[in-house]
C-alpha cells in the first residue's frame, strides 16, 4: 500500500503544477508601491524554476492524504469528487491514530478573576486548559478523569458553574457534519463550478481550490500572493482583490492562527465570496480598498486539527529537546514576546517559540506587512471565540494614540452586528477584555506598522460550543465578517 501511495503522489507532483495555474504577486521592498513583480505559472513555465519540486509536493501532500492508507476502497481515489473530503473526514474518525476526547467536558465557571484563590485552586486541581475568559465567566476544559472530583469540589465552592459541553467527542463529531445553509437571498453561497460551500468545514485543498476559483472567475480584480511556506511545505497564500487604483488604502485580513479554529477561515472565505459577487453593485467604498486575505494563517495546524487532533492549536514546529510539536503563532510576534499569557514550555498550547519570529508563518506575515507599511490602512485578525472586538494593547492597560477612533469604529461594528443578527459583542482593548497575551499579532502591527485601525475580532460564540462551533453557524459568522469589513472600509474612506 505504501508503494501505491507513493506512486499516486508522484503522479500528482507531475500533474498538479501544470493543471493548476496560479498567478503570484509580490510587492518589492522598493518604496514605489506600484513597482510589482508578476510570476505566472502555466504549462509553458519552466518546471525547474517553479517554487515546488517533486519532493516538496510529496511531503506537502502526504499528511493531507493519510486517508489513502487503509482498506482499499476505489471511491477514496476520486479526490476530485465534491464529496471526497467529506468521506475522508468520516473515515478518519475511525482511525486509531486520532486523539479522542470521550468524557471530556467544557465548564463555564461564573467568575472572571483567574487570580481568585479558590478559582485558581480549582484550575490547578482539575483544569486541563482555559479556553476563554469572557463576560459570562471562565471556560475550562475538564479531563474525563477529573469530572467527578470537580463536581464534588464545587458543592462546597462559592462559585456556580454550567457544563456547556457534556461530552467533547460528541461535540467534535458535530463539527464534521454537513448542514443546509443555502439561502436564495444569498447567491454568493452558490458557486457554480466550485467544490466550495458553506454547509460544512473544508480542508486546505478545497480552500486552495476556492481561491483559485476566485482568481479565475475575477481575473481583473484577483491575484494570489505567495508570502511564505510552512514547516510542512504548505504555501502561505494571500488573495488580493482590488480595482488596482494606486491611491487605495489596503486592508490585510487573516484568520485561523489557531489550528482548532475552523469557524474564522470558513467565515472569511464566505466574506470573500460575497465581496467578489457584490463588487460592481455593492457600496462604492468597498471598491476603493486593496483587500488582502490570508484565510488560513496556520495551514499545518489547521490540517492536523482536521486529521489527527481536533483540538490542536499550534503550528507543527518540532522541538527536538522536548520531543513536542508546535508553537502558538499568536504568541510568537516580537512585541512584548515572552510576557504574560505565553509559556516557555514547548509542550503547552501557549508556547511562545524558541525566539521571537521563530516560525515561518509569523515571519511571512511580518515581511509581507512591512512591504505594505506605506499604504496599509487596517489590519484585522479574525478568530474564535468570545464575541469580542478588541484593539491594542494586549500586554498592559495602556492606550494607543488613536484609541478613541478605534473604540468608536468598534462600537459602530458592534451596533451593526446587533442589527444584523442580534449578536452581542463587547468592545475594548485586549487587556480590558481579559484577552491579554504577549507576542500577539495585533499588538505587533500596532507597534511596528501603525495603520489607522487594528483589531482582533473573536467570532461566535460565548462558550456554548467554544472552538467546536457546528457548521450551522458558518453563514451568520461570515455575514458578520463582511459587515466588519464594510464598517472599517467606510471609516477609511471617510478619512480621505
Buried (B, 14 or more C-beta within 10 A) or exposed (E): EEEEBEEBBBEBBEEEBBEEBBBBBBBEEEEEBEEBEEBEBEEEBEEEEBBBEBEBBBBBBBBBBBBBEEEEEEEBEEBEEEEBBBBBBEBBBEEEEEEBBEBBBBBBBEBBEBEBEBBEEBBEEBBBBBBBBBBBBBBBBBBBEBBEEBBEBBEEBEBEBBBBBEBBBEBBBBBBBEBEBEEEEBEBBBBEEBBBBBBBBBBBBBBBBBBBBBBEBBEEBBBBBBBBBBBBBBBBBBBBBBEEEEEBBBBBBBBBBBBBBBBBBBBBBBBBBBBBBBBEEBEEBBBBBBBBBBBBBBBBBBBBBBBBBBBBBBBBBEBEEEEBBBBBBBBBBBBBBBBEBBBEEBEBBBBBBBEBBBBBBBBBBBBBBEBBBEBBBBBBBBBBBBBBBBBBBBBEEEEBEBBEBBBEBBBBBBEBBEEBEEBEBBBBBBBBBBBBBBBBBBBBBBBBBEBBBBBBBBBBBBBBBBBBBBBEBBBBBBBBBBBBBBBBBBBBBEEE
